[in-house]
Amino acid sequence: MNLFTINSNISWKLLKDAVVAVNLDDGNYYTFNFTASLIWQYVDEKKSLTEIEQLIKEAFPDVEAQQVKDDIKEIIDFWLSEKLIMQN
């Protein structure tokens, strides 16, 4: 089961439907779109990658399952590369 956690050096807040995150180590900040904000909140809730995929599929039933998986992988990979999250 793939689990991720938000790095402790990241401060974030949900503003309306968008998450704004700041890396306290380097000052970089990020604003996530609606879908990425949902994924971020699911990471914060300790949902597994499988659970996140299922929840996003339910939220966007018109999007093909493979597209959901690909989009989530792209977002997670970016966050890992930016050290916003860690894989457990």
PDB file of N, CA, C and O in Angstrom:
ATOM      1  N   MET A   1       0.855  -1.175   0.000  1.00  0.00           N
ATOM      2  CA  MET A   1       0.000   0.000   0.000  1.00  0.00           C
ATOM      3  C   MET A   1       0.901   1.239   0.000  1.00  0.00           C
ATOM      4  O   MET A   1       1.744   1.402   0.882  1.00  0.00           O
ATOM      5  N   ASN A   2       0.715   2.099  -0.989  1.00  0.00           N
ATOM      6  CA  ASN A   2       1.510   3.324  -1.078  1.00  0.00           C
ATOM      7  C   ASN A   2       0.881   4.419  -0.229  1.00  0.00           C
ATOM      8  O   ASN A   2      -0.241   4.860  -0.475  1.00  0.00           O
ATOM      9  N   LEU A   3       1.636   4.840   0.771  1.00  0.00           N
ATOM     10  CA  LEU A   3       1.199   5.931   1.635  1.00  0.00           C
ATOM     11  C   LEU A   3       2.219   7.060   1.558  1.00  0.00           C
ATOM     12  O   LEU A   3       3.415   6.826   1.387  1.00  0.00           O
ATOM     13  N   PHE A   4       1.729   8.271   1.685  1.00  0.00           N
ATOM     14  CA  PHE A   4       2.575   9.452   1.643  1.00  0.00           C
ATOM     15  C   PHE A   4       2.229  10.337   2.827  1.00  0.00           C
ATOM     16  O   PHE A   4       1.113  10.293   3.345  1.00  0.00           O
ATOM     17  N   THR A   5       3.195  11.140   3.252  1.00  0.00           N
ATOM     18  CA  THR A   5       2.945  12.131   4.289  1.00  0.00           C
ATOM     19  C   THR A   5       3.492  13.471   3.822  1.00  0.00           C
ATOM     20  O   THR A   5       4.454  13.543   3.058  1.00  0.00           O
ATOM     21  N   ILE A   6       2.859  14.513   4.297  1.00  0.00           N
ATOM     22  CA  ILE A   6       3.311  15.864   3.987  1.00  0.00           C
ATOM     23  C   ILE A   6       4.532  16.153   4.852  1.00  0.00           C
ATOM     24  O   ILE A   6       4.521  15.917   6.060  1.00  0.00           O
ATOM     25  N   ASN A   7       5.580  16.665   4.222  1.00  0.00           N
ATOM     26  CA  ASN A   7       6.799  16.989   4.968  1.00  0.00           C
ATOM     27  C   ASN A   7       6.503  18.016   6.053  1.00  0.00           C
ATOM     28  O   ASN A   7       5.662  18.898   5.883  1.00  0.00           O
ATOM     29  N   SER A   8       7.202  17.885   7.154  1.00  0.00           N
ATOM     30  CA  SER A   8       6.969  18.781   8.295  1.00  0.00           C
ATOM     31  C   SER A   8       7.426  20.212   8.016  1.00  0.00           C
ATOM     32  O   SER A   8       7.036  21.129   8.738  1.00  0.00           O
ATOM     33  N   ASN A   9       8.242  20.419   6.988  1.00  0.00           N
ATOM     34  CA  ASN A   9       8.703  21.767   6.656  1.00  0.00           C
ATOM     35  C   ASN A   9       7.739  22.485   5.706  1.00  0.00           C
ATOM     36  O   ASN A   9       8.048  23.567   5.207  1.00  0.00           O
ATOM     37  N   ILE A  10       6.579  21.885   5.457  1.00  0.00           N
ATOM     38  CA  ILE A  10       5.574  22.473   4.578  1.00  0.00           C
ATOM     39  C   ILE A  10       4.422  23.016   5.422  1.00  0.00           C
ATOM     40  O   ILE A  10       3.805  22.296   6.206  1.00  0.00           O
ATOM     41  N   SER A  11       4.154  24.303   5.238  1.00  0.00           N
ATOM     42  CA  SER A  11       2.982  24.924   5.860  1.00  0.00           C
ATOM     43  C   SER A  11       1.948  25.095   4.756  1.00  0.00           C
ATOM     44  O   SER A  11       2.275  25.558   3.664  1.00  0.00           O
ATOM     45  N   TRP A  12       0.708  24.725   5.032  1.00  0.00           N
ATOM     46  CA  TRP A  12      -0.305  24.830   3.986  1.00  0.00           C
ATOM     47  C   TRP A  12      -1.655  25.197   4.557  1.00  0.00           C
ATOM     48  O   TRP A  12      -1.934  25.027   5.744  1.00  0.00           O
ATOM     49  N   LYS A  13      -2.487  25.710   3.656  1.00  0.00           N
ATOM     50  CA  LYS A  13      -3.821  26.128   4.054  1.00  0.00           C
ATOM     51  C   LYS A  13      -4.750  25.926   2.862  1.00  0.00           C
ATOM     52  O   LYS A  13      -4.353  26.115   1.712  1.00  0.00           O
ATOM     53  N   LEU A  14      -5.982  25.544   3.148  1.00  0.00           N
ATOM     54  CA  LEU A  14      -7.008  25.434   2.126  1.00  0.00           C
ATOM     55  C   LEU A  14      -7.745  26.764   2.063  1.00  0.00           C
ATOM     56  O   LEU A  14      -8.376  27.178   3.036  1.00  0.00           O
ATOM     57  N   LEU A  15      -7.664  27.429   0.923  1.00  0.00           N
ATOM     58  CA  LEU A  15      -8.350  28.694   0.703  1.00  0.00           C
ATOM     59  C   LEU A  15      -9.383  28.490  -0.386  1.00  0.00           C
ATOM     60  O   LEU A  15      -9.035  28.304  -1.552  1.00  0.00           O
ATOM     61  N   LYS A  16     -10.656  28.523  -0.010  1.00  0.00           N
ATOM     62  CA  LYS A  16     -11.749  28.177  -0.915  1.00  0.00           C
ATOM     63  C   LYS A  16     -11.516  26.758  -1.431  1.00  0.00           C
ATOM     64  O   LYS A  16     -11.569  25.811  -0.646  1.00  0.00           O
ATOM     65  N   ASP A  17     -11.259  26.586  -2.732  1.00  0.00           N
ATOM     66  CA  ASP A  17     -11.062  25.246  -3.287  1.00  0.00           C
ATOM     67  C   ASP A  17      -9.614  24.977  -3.670  1.00  0.00           C
ATOM     68  O   ASP A  17      -9.330  24.011  -4.378  1.00  0.00           O
ATOM     69  N   ALA A  18      -8.694  25.825  -3.206  1.00  0.00           N
ATOM     70  CA  ALA A  18      -7.289  25.669  -3.597  1.00  0.00           C
ATOM     71  C   ALA A  18      -6.397  25.588  -2.361  1.00  0.00           C
ATOM     72  O   ALA A  18      -6.577  26.321  -1.389  1.00  0.00           O
ATOM     73  N   VAL A  19      -5.437  24.680  -2.428  1.00  0.00           N
ATOM     74  CA  VAL A  19      -4.435  24.588  -1.372  1.00  0.00           C
ATOM     75  C   VAL A  19      -3.258  25.482  -1.757  1.00  0.00           C
ATOM     76  O   VAL A  19      -2.787  25.467  -2.894  1.00  0.00           O
ATOM     77  N   VAL A  20      -2.800  26.258  -0.779  1.00  0.00           N
ATOM     78  CA  VAL A  20      -1.577  27.040  -0.922  1.00  0.00           C
ATOM     79  C   VAL A  20      -0.588  26.455   0.074  1.00  0.00           C
ATOM     80  O   VAL A  20      -0.875  26.358   1.267  1.00  0.00           O
ATOM     81  N   ALA A  21       0.587  26.066  -0.430  1.00  0.00           N
ATOM     82  CA  ALA A  21       1.611  25.440   0.407  1.00  0.00           C
ATOM     83  C   ALA A  21       2.907  26.234   0.299  1.00  0.00           C
ATOM     84  O   ALA A  21       3.260  26.731  -0.770  1.00  0.00           O
ATOM     85  N   VAL A  22       3.607  26.344   1.426  1.00  0.00           N
ATOM     86  CA  VAL A  22       4.885  27.052   1.465  1.00  0.00           C
ATOM     87  C   VAL A  22       5.926  26.123   2.069  1.00  0.00           C
ATOM     88  O   VAL A  22       5.719  25.532   3.129  1.00  0.00           O
ATOM     89  N   ASN A  23       7.050  26.007   1.371  1.00  0.00           N
ATOM     90  CA  ASN A  23       8.181  25.265   1.903  1.00  0.00           C
ATOM     91  C   ASN A  23       8.939  26.214   2.817  1.00  0.00           C
ATOM     92  O   ASN A  23       9.534  27.183   2.345  1.00  0.00           O
ATOM     93  N   LEU A  24       8.927  25.952   4.106  1.00  0.00           N
ATOM     94  CA  LEU A  24       9.545  26.846   5.083  1.00  0.00           C
ATOM     95  C   LEU A  24      11.061  26.835   5.005  1.00  0.00           C
ATOM     96  O   LEU A  24      11.714  27.747   5.514  1.00  0.00           O
ATOM     97  N   ASP A  25      11.639  25.802   4.365  1.00  0.00           N
ATOM     98  CA  ASP A  25      13.094  25.728   4.232  1.00  0.00           C
ATOM     99  C   ASP A  25      13.624  26.660   3.144  1.00  0.00           C
ATOM    100  O   ASP A  25      14.634  27.338   3.337  1.00  0.00           O
ATOM    101  N   ASP A  26      12.935  26.691   1.993  1.00  0.00           N
ATOM    102  CA  ASP A  26      13.468  27.483   0.878  1.00  0.00           C
ATOM    103  C   ASP A  26      12.568  28.639   0.445  1.00  0.00           C
ATOM    104  O   ASP A  26      12.943  29.413  -0.436  1.00  0.00           O
ATOM    105  N   GLY A  27      11.392  28.768   1.050  1.00  0.00           N
ATOM    106  CA  GLY A  27      10.495  29.873   0.735  1.00  0.00           C
ATOM    107  C   GLY A  27       9.664  29.676  -0.522  1.00  0.00           C
ATOM    108  O   GLY A  27       8.861  30.545  -0.862  1.00  0.00           O
ATOM    109  N   ASN A  28       9.832  28.560  -1.222  1.00  0.00           N
ATOM    110  CA  ASN A  28       9.012  28.305  -2.407  1.00  0.00           C
ATOM    111  C   ASN A  28       7.568  28.097  -1.990  1.00  0.00           C
ATOM    112  O   ASN A  28       7.281  27.464  -0.973  1.00  0.00           O
ATOM    113  N   TYR A  29       6.659  28.643  -2.796  1.00  0.00           N
ATOM    114  CA  TYR A  29       5.247  28.417  -2.506  1.00  0.00           C
ATOM    115  C   TYR A  29       4.546  27.856  -3.728  1.00  0.00           C
ATOM    116  O   TYR A  29       4.994  28.038  -4.861  1.00  0.00           O
ATOM    117  N   TYR A  30       3.453  27.179  -3.482  1.00  0.00           N
ATOM    118  CA  TYR A  30       2.731  26.445  -4.505  1.00  0.00           C
ATOM    119  C   TYR A  30       1.237  26.685  -4.308  1.00  0.00           C
ATOM    120  O   TYR A  30       0.748  26.740  -3.179  1.00  0.00           O
ATOM    121  N   THR A  31       0.532  26.824  -5.406  1.00  0.00           N
ATOM    122  CA  THR A  31      -0.922  26.877  -5.379  1.00  0.00           C
ATOM    123  C   THR A  31      -1.424  25.734  -6.245  1.00  0.00           C
ATOM    124  O   THR A  31      -1.050  25.620  -7.412  1.00  0.00           O
ATOM    125  N   PHE A  32      -2.263  24.898  -5.677  1.00  0.00           N
ATOM    126  CA  PHE A  32      -2.745  23.719  -6.378  1.00  0.00           C
ATOM    127  C   PHE A  32      -4.143  23.958  -6.928  1.00  0.00           C
ATOM    128  O   PHE A  32      -4.961  24.635  -6.305  1.00  0.00           O
ATOM    129  N   ASN A  33      -4.408  23.395  -8.103  1.00  0.00           N
ATOM    130  CA  ASN A  33      -5.756  23.491  -8.662  1.00  0.00           C
ATOM    131  C   ASN A  33      -6.705  22.620  -7.835  1.00  0.00           C
ATOM    132  O   ASN A  33      -6.291  21.983  -6.866  1.00  0.00           O
ATOM    133  N   PHE A  34      -7.961  22.602  -8.223  1.00  0.00           N
ATOM    134  CA  PHE A  34      -8.984  21.908  -7.445  1.00  0.00           C
ATOM    135  C   PHE A  34      -8.652  20.422  -7.262  1.00  0.00           C
ATOM    136  O   PHE A  34      -8.714  19.894  -6.152  1.00  0.00           O
ATOM    137  N   THR A  35      -8.301  19.761  -8.364  1.00  0.00           N
ATOM    138  CA  THR A  35      -8.017  18.326  -8.290  1.00  0.00           C
ATOM    139  C   THR A  35      -6.787  18.046  -7.429  1.00  0.00           C
ATOM    140  O   THR A  35      -6.821  17.174  -6.561  1.00  0.00           O
ATOM    141  N   ALA A  36      -5.714  18.776  -7.664  1.00  0.00           N
ATOM    142  CA  ALA A  36      -4.504  18.584  -6.858  1.00  0.00           C
ATOM    143  C   ALA A  36      -4.788  18.894  -5.394  1.00  0.00           C
ATOM    144  O   ALA A  36      -4.232  18.246  -4.506  1.00  0.00           O
ATOM    145  N   SER A  37      -5.640  19.870  -5.133  1.00  0.00           N
ATOM    146  CA  SER A  37      -5.998  20.203  -3.743  1.00  0.00           C
ATOM    147  C   SER A  37      -6.737  19.044  -3.082  1.00  0.00           C
ATOM    148  O   SER A  37      -6.517  18.757  -1.905  1.00  0.00           O
ATOM    149  N   LEU A  38      -7.609  18.380  -3.831  1.00  0.00           N
ATOM    150  CA  LEU A  38      -8.286  17.190  -3.289  1.00  0.00           C
ATOM    151  C   LEU A  38      -7.272  16.112  -2.948  1.00  0.00           C
ATOM    152  O   LEU A  38      -7.317  15.522  -1.868  1.00  0.00           O
ATOM    153  N   ILE A  39      -6.358  15.860  -3.874  1.00  0.00           N
ATOM    154  CA  ILE A  39      -5.337  14.833  -3.657  1.00  0.00           C
ATOM    155  C   ILE A  39      -4.495  15.177  -2.437  1.00  0.00           C
ATOM    156  O   ILE A  39      -4.202  14.304  -1.619  1.00  0.00           O
ATOM    157  N   TRP A  40      -4.103  16.444  -2.306  1.00  0.00           N
ATOM    158  CA  TRP A  40      -3.309  16.903  -1.160  1.00  0.00           C
ATOM    159  C   TRP A  40      -4.037  16.620   0.151  1.00  0.00           C
ATOM    160  O   TRP A  40      -3.439  16.132   1.110  1.00  0.00           O
ATOM    161  N   GLN A  41      -5.331  16.929   0.182  1.00  0.00           N
ATOM    162  CA  GLN A  41      -6.113  16.691   1.395  1.00  0.00           C
ATOM    163  C   GLN A  41      -6.203  15.199   1.710  1.00  0.00           C
ATOM    164  O   GLN A  41      -6.183  14.805   2.876  1.00  0.00           O
ATOM    165  N   TYR A  42      -6.302  14.371   0.671  1.00  0.00           N
ATOM    166  CA  TYR A  42      -6.334  12.927   0.890  1.00  0.00           C
ATOM    167  C   TYR A  42      -4.991  12.422   1.419  1.00  0.00           C
ATOM    168  O   TYR A  42      -4.951  11.526   2.262  1.00  0.00           O
ATOM    169  N   VAL A  43      -3.901  12.993   0.929  1.00  0.00           N
ATOM    170  CA  VAL A  43      -2.576  12.651   1.475  1.00  0.00           C
ATOM    171  C   VAL A  43      -2.534  13.029   2.956  1.00  0.00           C
ATOM    172  O   VAL A  43      -2.063  12.254   3.789  1.00  0.00           O
ATOM    173  N   ASP A  44      -3.027  14.216   3.273  1.00  0.00           N
ATOM    174  CA  ASP A  44      -3.046  14.674   4.664  1.00  0.00           C
ATOM    175  C   ASP A  44      -3.902  13.753   5.538  1.00  0.00           C
ATOM    176  O   ASP A  44      -3.611  13.572   6.721  1.00  0.00           O
ATOM    177  N   GLU A  45      -4.944  13.178   4.963  1.00  0.00           N
ATOM    178  CA  GLU A  45      -5.832  12.255   5.691  1.00  0.00           C
ATOM    179  C   GLU A  45      -5.276  10.827   5.739  1.00  0.00           C
ATOM    180  O   GLU A  45      -5.943   9.912   6.220  1.00  0.00           O
ATOM    181  N   LYS A  46      -4.040  10.644   5.231  1.00  0.00           N
ATOM    182  CA  LYS A  46      -3.352   9.338   5.254  1.00  0.00           C
ATOM    183  C   LYS A  46      -4.044   8.290   4.389  1.00  0.00           C
ATOM    184  O   LYS A  46      -4.003   7.098   4.694  1.00  0.00           O
ATOM    185  N   LYS A  47      -4.680   8.739   3.309  1.00  0.00           N
ATOM    186  CA  LYS A  47      -5.297   7.796   2.367  1.00  0.00           C
ATOM    187  C   LYS A  47      -4.190   7.141   1.539  1.00  0.00           C
ATOM    188  O   LYS A  47      -3.179   7.772   1.230  1.00  0.00           O
ATOM    189  N   SER A  48      -4.388   5.883   1.187  1.00  0.00           N
ATOM    190  CA  SER A  48      -3.441   5.181   0.331  1.00  0.00           C
ATOM    191  C   SER A  48      -3.618   5.661  -1.108  1.00  0.00           C
ATOM    192  O   SER A  48      -4.619   6.295  -1.443  1.00  0.00           O
ATOM    193  N   LEU A  49      -2.642   5.354  -1.946  1.00  0.00           N
ATOM    194  CA  LEU A  49      -2.724   5.723  -3.349  1.00  0.00           C
ATOM    195  C   LEU A  49      -3.963   5.096  -3.997  1.00  0.00           C
ATOM    196  O   LEU A  49      -4.637   5.739  -4.802  1.00  0.00           O
ATOM    197  N   THR A  50      -4.254   3.867  -3.653  1.00  0.00           N
ATOM    198  CA  THR A  50      -5.446   3.190  -4.179  1.00  0.00           C
ATOM    199  C   THR A  50      -6.719   3.908  -3.750  1.00  0.00           C
ATOM    200  O   THR A  50      -7.633   4.099  -4.552  1.00  0.00           O
ATOM    201  N   GLU A  51      -6.774   4.302  -2.488  1.00  0.00           N
ATOM    202  CA  GLU A  51      -7.944   5.034  -1.991  1.00  0.00           C
ATOM    203  C   GLU A  51      -8.080   6.388  -2.693  1.00  0.00           C
ATOM    204  O   GLU A  51      -9.183   6.798  -3.055  1.00  0.00           O
ATOM    205  N   ILE A  52      -6.960   7.074  -2.879  1.00  0.00           N
ATOM    206  CA  ILE A  52      -6.982   8.371  -3.557  1.00  0.00           C
ATOM    207  C   ILE A  52      -7.502   8.213  -4.981  1.00  0.00           C
ATOM    208  O   ILE A  52      -8.346   8.991  -5.425  1.00  0.00           O
ATOM    209  N   GLU A  53      -7.004   7.211  -5.694  1.00  0.00           N
ATOM    210  CA  GLU A  53      -7.463   6.964  -7.064  1.00  0.00           C
ATOM    211  C   GLU A  53      -8.968   6.722  -7.101  1.00  0.00           C
ATOM    212  O   GLU A  53      -9.665   7.257  -7.962  1.00  0.00           O
ATOM    213  N   GLN A  54      -9.460   5.926  -6.178  1.00  0.00           N
ATOM    214  CA  GLN A  54     -10.894   5.628  -6.138  1.00  0.00           C
ATOM    215  C   GLN A  54     -11.710   6.891  -5.846  1.00  0.00           C
ATOM    216  O   GLN A  54     -12.739   7.125  -6.480  1.00  0.00           O
ATOM    217  N   LEU A  55     -11.259   7.694  -4.898  1.00  0.00           N
ATOM    218  CA  LEU A  55     -11.984   8.917  -4.551  1.00  0.00           C
ATOM    219  C   LEU A  55     -11.999   9.916  -5.713  1.00  0.00           C
ATOM    220  O   LEU A  55     -13.009  10.578  -5.951  1.00  0.00           O
ATOM    221  N   ILE A  56     -10.898  10.020  -6.423  1.00  0.00           N
ATOM    222  CA  ILE A  56     -10.844  10.928  -7.567  1.00  0.00           C
ATOM    223  C   ILE A  56     -11.724  10.401  -8.704  1.00  0.00           C
ATOM    224  O   ILE A  56     -12.398  11.183  -9.375  1.00  0.00           O
ATOM    225  N   LYS A  57     -11.724   9.086  -8.924  1.00  0.00           N
ATOM    226  CA  LYS A  57     -12.610   8.503  -9.937  1.00  0.00           C
ATOM    227  C   LYS A  57     -14.074   8.807  -9.617  1.00  0.00           C
ATOM    228  O   LYS A  57     -14.864   9.105 -10.513  1.00  0.00           O
ATOM    229  N   GLU A  58     -14.426   8.728  -8.337  1.00  0.00           N
ATOM    230  CA  GLU A  58     -15.801   9.020  -7.925  1.00  0.00           C
ATOM    231  C   GLU A  58     -16.131  10.498  -8.114  1.00  0.00           C
ATOM    232  O   GLU A  58     -17.252  10.848  -8.483  1.00  0.00           O
ATOM    233  N   ALA A  59     -15.149  11.365  -7.858  1.00  0.00           N
ATOM    234  CA  ALA A  59     -15.372  12.807  -7.990  1.00  0.00           C
ATOM    235  C   ALA A  59     -15.477  13.236  -9.455  1.00  0.00           C
ATOM    236  O   ALA A  59     -16.144  14.220  -9.776  1.00  0.00           O
ATOM    237  N   PHE A  60     -14.809  12.483 -10.342  1.00  0.00           N
ATOM    238  CA  PHE A  60     -14.780  12.816 -11.761  1.00  0.00           C
ATOM    239  C   PHE A  60     -15.149  11.577 -12.594  1.00  0.00           C
ATOM    240  O   PHE A  60     -14.292  10.997 -13.260  1.00  0.00           O
ATOM    241  N   PRO A  61     -16.428  11.177 -12.552  1.00  0.00           N
ATOM    242  CA  PRO A  61     -16.829   9.921 -13.203  1.00  0.00           C
ATOM    243  C   PRO A  61     -16.681   9.929 -14.725  1.00  0.00           C
ATOM    244  O   PRO A  61     -16.652   8.862 -15.337  1.00  0.00           O
ATOM    245  N   ASP A  62     -16.587  11.094 -15.344  1.00  0.00           N
ATOM    246  CA  ASP A  62     -16.458  11.166 -16.804  1.00  0.00           C
ATOM    247  C   ASP A  62     -15.025  10.984 -17.286  1.00  0.00           C
ATOM    248  O   ASP A  62     -14.786  10.860 -18.487  1.00  0.00           O
ATOM    249  N   VAL A  63     -14.069  10.968 -16.359  1.00  0.00           N
ATOM    250  CA  VAL A  63     -12.661  10.827 -16.734  1.00  0.00           C
ATOM    251  C   VAL A  63     -12.301   9.338 -16.706  1.00  0.00           C
ATOM    252  O   VAL A  63     -12.652   8.618 -15.772  1.00  0.00           O
ATOM    253  N   GLU A  64     -11.595   8.895 -17.745  1.00  0.00           N
ATOM    254  CA  GLU A  64     -11.212   7.483 -17.817  1.00  0.00           C
ATOM    255  C   GLU A  64     -10.278   7.109 -16.672  1.00  0.00           C
ATOM    256  O   GLU A  64      -9.466   7.920 -16.226  1.00  0.00           O
ATOM    257  N   ALA A  65     -10.405   5.879 -16.205  1.00  0.00           N
ATOM    258  CA  ALA A  65      -9.636   5.400 -15.050  1.00  0.00           C
ATOM    259  C   ALA A  65      -8.132   5.544 -15.277  1.00  0.00           C
ATOM    260  O   ALA A  65      -7.409   5.944 -14.364  1.00  0.00           O
ATOM    261  N   GLN A  66      -7.649   5.223 -16.483  1.00  0.00           N
ATOM    262  CA  GLN A  66      -6.211   5.336 -16.749  1.00  0.00           C
ATOM    263  C   GLN A  66      -5.750   6.780 -16.694  1.00  0.00           C
ATOM    264  O   GLN A  66      -4.641   7.061 -16.238  1.00  0.00           O
ATOM    265  N   GLN A  67      -6.586   7.693 -17.153  1.00  0.00           N
ATOM    266  CA  GLN A  67      -6.239   9.119 -17.094  1.00  0.00           C
ATOM    267  C   GLN A  67      -6.143   9.590 -15.645  1.00  0.00           C
ATOM    268  O   GLN A  67      -5.254  10.368 -15.302  1.00  0.00           O
ATOM    269  N   VAL A  68      -7.052   9.124 -14.801  1.00  0.00           N
ATOM    270  CA  VAL A  68      -6.999   9.460 -13.371  1.00  0.00           C
ATOM    271  C   VAL A  68      -5.689   8.969 -12.775  1.00  0.00           C
ATOM    272  O   VAL A  68      -5.005   9.716 -12.075  1.00  0.00           O
ATOM    273  N   LYS A  69      -5.336   7.718 -13.048  1.00  0.00           N
ATOM    274  CA  LYS A  69      -4.088   7.148 -12.512  1.00  0.00           C
ATOM    275  C   LYS A  69      -2.871   7.938 -12.989  1.00  0.00           C
ATOM    276  O   LYS A  69      -1.978   8.253 -12.203  1.00  0.00           O
ATOM    277  N   ASP A  70      -2.845   8.256 -14.293  1.00  0.00           N
ATOM    278  CA  ASP A  70      -1.719   8.995 -14.855  1.00  0.00           C
ATOM    279  C   ASP A  70      -1.589  10.387 -14.241  1.00  0.00           C
ATOM    280  O   ASP A  70      -0.489  10.830 -13.913  1.00  0.00           O
ATOM    281  N   ASP A  71      -2.725  11.071 -14.089  1.00  0.00           N
ATOM    282  CA  ASP A  71      -2.704  12.428 -13.527  1.00  0.00           C
ATOM    283  C   ASP A  71      -2.250  12.419 -12.076  1.00  0.00           C
ATOM    284  O   ASP A  71      -1.466  13.272 -11.661  1.00  0.00           O
ATOM    285  N   ILE A  72      -2.742  11.456 -11.304  1.00  0.00           N
ATOM    286  CA  ILE A  72      -2.340  11.363  -9.898  1.00  0.00           C
ATOM    287  C   ILE A  72      -0.852  11.055  -9.798  1.00  0.00           C
ATOM    288  O   ILE A  72      -0.152  11.636  -8.969  1.00  0.00           O
ATOM    289  N   LYS A  73      -0.366  10.147 -10.636  1.00  0.00           N
ATOM    290  CA  LYS A  73       1.062   9.813 -10.621  1.00  0.00           C
ATOM    291  C   LYS A  73       1.906  11.040 -10.931  1.00  0.00           C
ATOM    292  O   LYS A  73       2.922  11.276 -10.278  1.00  0.00           O
ATOM    293  N   GLU A  74       1.496  11.813 -11.911  1.00  0.00           N
ATOM    294  CA  GLU A  74       2.239  13.022 -12.277  1.00  0.00           C
ATOM    295  C   GLU A  74       2.298  14.014 -11.107  1.00  0.00           C
ATOM    296  O   GLU A  74       3.349  14.590 -10.827  1.00  0.00           O
ATOM    297  N   ILE A  75       1.179  14.204 -10.440  1.00  0.00           N
ATOM    298  CA  ILE A  75       1.126  15.126  -9.303  1.00  0.00           C
ATOM    299  C   ILE A  75       1.988  14.618  -8.151  1.00  0.00           C
ATOM    300  O   ILE A  75       2.787  15.369  -7.590  1.00  0.00           O
ATOM    301  N   ILE A  76       1.826  13.344  -7.801  1.00  0.00           N
ATOM    302  CA  ILE A  76       2.595  12.752  -6.700  1.00  0.00           C
ATOM    303  C   ILE A  76       4.092  12.808  -6.999  1.00  0.00           C
ATOM    304  O   ILE A  76       4.891  13.155  -6.129  1.00  0.00           O
ATOM    305  N   ASP A  77       4.471  12.466  -8.236  1.00  0.00           N
ATOM    306  CA  ASP A  77       5.888  12.510  -8.615  1.00  0.00           C
ATOM    307  C   ASP A  77       6.455  13.922  -8.490  1.00  0.00           C
ATOM    308  O   ASP A  77       7.585  14.100  -8.037  1.00  0.00           O
ATOM    309  N   PHE A  78       5.678  14.915  -8.889  1.00  0.00           N
ATOM    310  CA  PHE A  78       6.128  16.307  -8.759  1.00  0.00           C
ATOM    311  C   PHE A  78       6.311  16.677  -7.295  1.00  0.00           C
ATOM    312  O   PHE A  78       7.325  17.269  -6.922  1.00  0.00           O
ATOM    313  N   TRP A  79       5.339  16.332  -6.470  1.00  0.00           N
ATOM    314  CA  TRP A  79       5.444  16.652  -5.046  1.00  0.00           C
ATOM    315  C   TRP A  79       6.633  15.952  -4.404  1.00  0.00           C
ATOM    316  O   TRP A  79       7.316  16.536  -3.562  1.00  0.00           O
ATOM    317  N   LEU A  80       6.886  14.708  -4.793  1.00  0.00           N
ATOM    318  CA  LEU A  80       8.050  13.998  -4.272  1.00  0.00           C
ATOM    319  C   LEU A  80       9.345  14.687  -4.711  1.00  0.00           C
ATOM    320  O   LEU A  80      10.269  14.842  -3.912  1.00  0.00           O
ATOM    321  N   SER A  81       9.410  15.096  -5.973  1.00  0.00           N
ATOM    322  CA  SER A  81      10.623  15.747  -6.489  1.00  0.00           C
ATOM    323  C   SER A  81      10.870  17.093  -5.813  1.00  0.00           C
ATOM    324  O   SER A  81      12.017  17.512  -5.655  1.00  0.00           O
ATOM    325  N   GLU A  82       9.797  17.766  -5.418  1.00  0.00           N
ATOM    326  CA  GLU A  82       9.911  19.060  -4.741  1.00  0.00           C
ATOM    327  C   GLU A  82      10.043  18.895  -3.216  1.00  0.00           C
ATOM    328  O   GLU A  82      10.172  19.872  -2.478  1.00  0.00           O
ATOM    329  N   LYS A  83      10.008  17.641  -2.772  1.00  0.00           N
ATOM    330  CA  LYS A  83      10.102  17.302  -1.344  1.00  0.00           C
ATOM    331  C   LYS A  83       8.952  17.900  -0.522  1.00  0.00           C
ATOM    332  O   LYS A  83       9.118  18.254   0.646  1.00  0.00           O
ATOM    333  N   LEU A  84       7.778  18.002  -1.166  1.00  0.00           N
ATOM    334  CA  LEU A  84       6.594  18.457  -0.458  1.00  0.00           C
ATOM    335  C   LEU A  84       5.984  17.319   0.367  1.00  0.00           C
ATOM    336  O   LEU A  84       5.393  17.528   1.427  1.00  0.00           O
ATOM    337  N   ILE A  85       6.153  16.111  -0.165  1.00  0.00           N
ATOM    338  CA  ILE A  85       5.661  14.911   0.523  1.00  0.00           C
ATOM    339  C   ILE A  85       6.770  13.869   0.532  1.00  0.00           C
ATOM    340  O   ILE A  85       7.753  13.970  -0.203  1.00  0.00           O
ATOM    341  N   MET A  86       6.587  12.866   1.383  1.00  0.00           N
ATOM    342  CA  MET A  86       7.511  11.735   1.465  1.00  0.00           C
ATOM    343  C   MET A  86       6.693  10.468   1.330  1.00  0.00           C
ATOM    344  O   MET A  86       5.537  10.414   1.748  1.00  0.00           O
ATOM    345  N   GLN A  87       7.303   9.445   0.741  1.00  0.00           N
ATOM    346  CA  GLN A  87       6.656   8.144   0.667  1.00  0.00           C
ATOM    347  C   GLN A  87       7.007   7.354   1.905  1.00  0.00           C
ATOM    348  O   GLN A  87       8.169   7.292   2.308  1.00  0.00           O
ATOM    349  N   ASN A  88       5.992   6.744   2.512  1.00  0.00           N
ATOM    350  CA  ASN A  88       6.198   5.946   3.726  1.00  0.00           C
ATOM    351  C   ASN A  88       6.533   4.521   3.370  1.00  0.00           C
ATOM    352  O   ASN A  88       6.742   3.696   4.259  1.00  0.00           O
TER     353      ASN A  88
END
